Amino acid sequence: MSSNHRAGEYFLAVKVETFEEEIQKAIATYEKYVVCLGYTPEEFAQGVRRLVAQALKVFENREPGLRHGFALNEFVTVIISQSETDRPYCGIYFNLFSPYTAQLRRKAKEQSSSSEPTAPTE
């Protein structure tokens, strides 16, 4: 197989299970480091597998010259990338955020608007 893989070229043999090592590492990292009140470890495992499947489908159907397939939800981004081997790369990234961020922005906005001078009223 050439080092310039085109869309769909390696996907006869590449499946979600191809990336089981990456999925298991992501699950272990999630369970150890990520605090998420709305997403259990079991839901994470199901969700990441679903996202890998979606990213593979996007990757298989990508336009010529494009190298990646993406899939994401609120918590995770999966990127399947063309490689120079018979196996594409799989990156699983956590979309980290704090529920307190919105509260802090709202509070800062309220403080800035209350400190702005107001026009005199008659």
VENZICOR-V290389 format. One record per residue. N is the residue number from 0. RES is the residue in three letters. SS is DSSP state (H for helix, E for strand, - for the rest). PSI is psi as a letter, one per 20 degrees, with the letter a starting at -180 (NA if undefined). Layout:
n:N res:RES ss:SS psi:PSI
n:N res:RES ss:SS psi:PSI
This chain:
n:0 res:MET ss:- psi:p
n:1 res:SER ss:- psi:r
n:2 res:SER ss:- psi:i
n:3 res:ASN ss:- psi:n
n:4 res:HIS ss:- psi:p
n:5 res:ARG ss:- psi:r
n:6 res:ALA ss:- psi:p
n:7 res:GLY ss:- psi:i
n:8 res:GLU ss:- psi:h
n:9 res:TYR ss:- psi:j
n:10 res:PHE ss:- psi:j
n:11 res:LEU ss:- psi:h
n:12 res:ALA ss:- psi:i
n:13 res:VAL ss:- psi:p
n:14 res:LYS ss:- psi:r
n:15 res:VAL ss:H psi:g
n:16 res:GLU ss:H psi:h
n:17 res:THR ss:H psi:h
n:18 res:PHE ss:H psi:k
n:19 res:GLU ss:H psi:h
n:20 res:GLU ss:H psi:g
n:21 res:GLU ss:H psi:g
n:22 res:ILE ss:H psi:g
n:23 res:GLN ss:H psi:h
n:24 res:LYS ss:H psi:g
n:25 res:ALA ss:H psi:g
n:26 res:ILE ss:H psi:g
n:27 res:ALA ss:H psi:g
n:28 res:THR ss:H psi:g
n:29 res:TYR ss:H psi:g
n:30 res:GLU ss:H psi:h
n:31 res:LYS ss:H psi:h
n:32 res:TYR ss:H psi:h
n:33 res:VAL ss:- psi:p
n:34 res:VAL ss:- psi:o
n:35 res:CYS ss:- psi:o
n:36 res:LEU ss:- psi:h
n:37 res:GLY ss:- psi:j
n:38 res:TYR ss:- psi:o
n:39 res:THR ss:- psi:r
n:40 res:PRO ss:H psi:h
n:41 res:GLU ss:H psi:g
n:42 res:GLU ss:H psi:h
n:43 res:PHE ss:H psi:g
n:44 res:ALA ss:H psi:g
n:45 res:GLN ss:H psi:g
n:46 res:GLY ss:H psi:g
n:47 res:VAL ss:H psi:h
n:48 res:ARG ss:H psi:g
n:49 res:ARG ss:H psi:g
n:50 res:LEU ss:H psi:h
n:51 res:VAL ss:H psi:g
n:52 res:ALA ss:H psi:g
n:53 res:GLN ss:H psi:g
n:54 res:ALA ss:H psi:h
n:55 res:LEU ss:H psi:g
n:56 res:LYS ss:H psi:g
n:57 res:VAL ss:H psi:g
n:58 res:PHE ss:H psi:g
n:59 res:GLU ss:H psi:h
n:60 res:ASN ss:- psi:j
n:61 res:ARG ss:- psi:q
n:62 res:GLU ss:- psi:q
n:63 res:PRO ss:- psi:p
n:64 res:GLY ss:- psi:i
n:65 res:LEU ss:- psi:q
n:66 res:ARG ss:- psi:i
n:67 res:HIS ss:E psi:q
n:68 res:GLY ss:E psi:p
n:69 res:PHE ss:E psi:q
n:70 res:ALA ss:E psi:q
n:71 res:LEU ss:E psi:q
n:72 res:ASN ss:- psi:a
n:73 res:GLU ss:- psi:h
n:74 res:PHE ss:- psi:h
n:75 res:VAL ss:E psi:q
n:76 res:THR ss:E psi:p
n:77 res:VAL ss:E psi:p
n:78 res:ILE ss:E psi:p
n:79 res:ILE ss:E psi:p
n:80 res:SER ss:E psi:q
n:81 res:GLN ss:- psi:q
n:82 res:SER ss:- psi:r
n:83 res:GLU ss:- psi:j
n:84 res:THR ss:- psi:a
n:85 res:ASP ss:- psi:i
n:86 res:ARG ss:- psi:p
n:87 res:PRO ss:- psi:r
n:88 res:TYR ss:E psi:q
n:89 res:CYS ss:E psi:o
n:90 res:GLY ss:E psi:p
n:91 res:ILE ss:E psi:o
n:92 res:TYR ss:E psi:q
n:93 res:PHE ss:E psi:p
n:94 res:ASN ss:- psi:n
n:95 res:LEU ss:- psi:p
n:96 res:PHE ss:- psi:r
n:97 res:SER ss:- psi:p
n:98 res:PRO ss:H psi:i
n:99 res:TYR ss:H psi:i
n:100 res:THR ss:H psi:g
n:101 res:ALA ss:H psi:h
n:102 res:GLN ss:H psi:g
n:103 res:LEU ss:H psi:g
n:104 res:ARG ss:H psi:g
n:105 res:ARG ss:H psi:g
n:106 res:LYS ss:H psi:g
n:107 res:ALA ss:H psi:g
n:108 res:LYS ss:H psi:g
n:109 res:GLU ss:H psi:g
n:110 res:GLN ss:H psi:g
n:111 res:SER ss:H psi:h
n:112 res:SER ss:H psi:h
n:113 res:SER ss:H psi:i
n:114 res:SER ss:- psi:i
n:115 res:GLU ss:- psi:q
n:116 res:PRO ss:- psi:q
n:117 res:THR ss:- psi:q
n:118 res:ALA ss:- psi:q
n:119 res:PRO ss:- psi:q
n:120 res:THR ss:- psi:q
n:121 res:GLU ss:- psi:NA
